[in-house]
Amino acid sequence: MEEQKVKQDQIKIGANIRRIRKARGLGQTELSSKLQLAGADVTREALVKMERGIQHISASQLRALRDVLSTTYEELLKETP
């Protein structure tokens, strides 16, 4: 069964990832390394695309982002103006 992808539309997941990442004092390279150590296949280039909203995010990547950034799904999925 193919893993479900999360499409970014009204909810700007990428902007939320970037905001939380910066609040934690993490660079893109550091976050992508931590995600890979957590078992998520996320390169720095993929993270850049996610933050820009041009790449879909898989459910397992979203879960890894939640865990590595020590945040909640609510924060990641918060609607941004």
C-alpha positions, 0 to 999 in steps of 0.5 A: 500500500502506498503511503499517503501524501499531505498536500499543502494548500490553505495550511502552509505546513512548510511555513510552519516547519520553517518557523518551528525549526528556526525557533529551535535554533536548527539549520536545514542541514542539521534538521535533515540529518536529525530526520535521517537519524530518526529513519525519515528519508529527508535530504536538505534539498527535500526539506527546502522544497517542503518549506517552500510548499512545492513538495508533498510531505508523507505521513511518516515524514510528518511524524518524524518532523513532529518527533524531531522538532518536539512539537505537535501535529496541531502546530505543524498543521496550524493555519497561517494567514 
